[in-house]
Amino acid sequence: MIERLVVPDPEAMHALGVRLGGALRAGDLVVLTGPLGAGKTTLTRGIGEGLGVRGPVSSPTFVLARTHPSLVDGPPLVHVDAYRLASAAEFDDLDLDFEASVVIVEWGAGMVDGIADSVLEVRIAREDDDTRAVELDGAGPRWAEPVL
């Protein structure tokens, strides 16, 4: 089931992330797609806040993956930037703990196929300078019901 949202500004993107973070649990895999500057990291900052993890959440472009431990006895957030990875095999080499974490993968399309039974893809498209169209597309048994 695809949910479509219009997000008017960065503050609303962050707030969407907080709501989404409140709905996520250990074992969830979220793939973020969208052009540079679309708001993927802003959304992930909100998800981190919603999960109650130690921050600040920033883009892991140069380290590939960052783990943010929970401050509230919840799952850690693993934030991955797959932009510089050449293949799914390189992604697999990161040896992430998918079962115990919430894993957010920026630029992860085509990198996470077959890793989990359920995947939430969040597609972000620019409408204008601030406004974004966001699609939440859940696949697999975990996302049989609406996300938000």
C-alpha positions in Angstrom: 0.0 0.0 0.0 1.5 3.4 -1.1 0.8 6.4 1.1 1.4 9.8 -0.5 2.1 12.9 1.4 2.9 16.5 0.6 5.6 17.9 2.9 5.7 21.7 2.7 9.1 22.5 4.3 12.1 21.0 6.1 10.5 21.3 9.5 7.5 19.2 8.3 10.0 16.7 6.8 11.6 16.4 10.3 8.2 16.1 11.9 7.3 13.3 9.4 10.5 11.5 10.5 9.5 11.8 14.2 6.1 10.2 13.4 7.7 7.5 11.3 10.3 6.8 14.0 7.5 6.2 16.5 6.1 3.5 14.1 9.4 1.7 13.5 10.8 -1.2 15.5 13.8 -3.5 15.6 14.2 -5.4 12.3 12.7 -2.7 10.1 14.6 -1.8 6.9 13.8 1.6 5.4 15.2 2.6 2.0 15.3 6.4 1.1 15.4 7.5 -2.5 15.4 11.0 -3.9 17.8 13.5 -5.5 20.5 15.3 -3.6 19.0 17.8 -1.2 15.6 16.2 -1.2 15.5 15.8 2.6 16.6 12.2 3.2 18.9 13.1 6.0 16.4 15.6 7.5 13.9 12.8 7.5 16.4 10.5 9.1 17.1 13.1 11.9 13.4 13.0 12.7 13.3 9.2 12.7 16.2 9.3 15.1 14.4 11.7 17.4 11.2 9.5 17.2 13.2 6.4 18.1 15.0 8.2 21.0 18.5 7.6 19.8 21.7 9.4 20.7 22.5 12.1 18.1 23.1 14.2 16.3 22.1 12.2 13.2 24.1 13.4 10.2 24.8 12.0 6.8 27.2 9.1 6.9 28.5 9.8 3.4 32.2 9.4 4.3 31.9 6.6 6.9 29.2 4.7 5.0 27.3 3.7 8.2 26.7 5.2 11.6 25.1 3.5 14.6 23.1 5.6 17.0 22.4 3.8 20.3 19.0 4.1 21.9 18.6 6.3 24.9 15.2 4.8 25.8 15.9 1.0 25.7 14.7 0.8 22.1 16.5 -0.4 19.0 19.6 1.4 17.7 19.4 3.4 14.5 21.8 2.3 11.8 22.1 5.0 9.2 23.7 4.0 5.9 24.7 6.0 2.9 25.0 3.6 0.0 25.9 6.3 -2.6 29.5 5.2 -2.9 28.9 1.5 -2.8 29.3 -0.2 -6.2 27.3 -3.3 -5.5 25.0 -5.2 -3.2 28.0 -7.4 -2.2 29.8 -4.3 -0.9 26.6 -3.4 1.1 26.6 -6.9 2.5 30.2 -6.5 3.6 29.1 -3.8 6.0 27.8 -6.7 8.2 24.9 -4.8 9.7 22.7 -6.2 12.5 19.3 -6.0 10.7 17.4 -8.0 13.3 18.2 -5.9 16.3 18.3 -2.4 14.7 16.2 0.0 12.6 18.3 0.3 9.4 17.8 3.4 7.2 19.6 3.2 3.9 20.0 6.4 1.7 20.6 5.6 -1.9 19.7 2.0 -1.2 17.6 1.1 -4.2 19.0 -2.2 -5.7 21.4 -2.6 -2.8 19.1 -4.3 -0.3 17.1 -6.8 -2.4 16.7 -10.1 -0.6 18.0 -8.8 2.8 14.7 -8.6 4.5 11.2 -10.0 4.1 9.7 -6.5 4.4 11.1 -3.2 3.2 9.7 0.3 3.5 10.7 2.4 0.6 10.4 6.2 1.1 10.6 8.1 -2.2 11.1 11.8 -2.0 10.6 14.1 -5.0 11.0 17.9 -5.2 7.9 19.9 -6.0 9.6 23.3 -5.6 12.3 24.9 -3.4 10.8 23.6 -0.1 7.8 21.4 -0.9 8.4 17.6 -1.3 6.1 14.8 -2.5 6.8 11.8 -0.3 5.6 8.2 -1.0 5.8 5.5 1.6 5.7 2.2 -0.1 5.8 -0.8 2.2 6.4 -4.3 0.8 6.2 -7.6 2.7 4.2 -8.7 5.7 5.4 -6.0 8.1 3.9 -3.3 5.9 0.5 -5.0 5.1 -1.2 -2.1 6.9 -0.6 1.7 6.4 2.6 3.0 7.9 1.2 6.1 9.5 
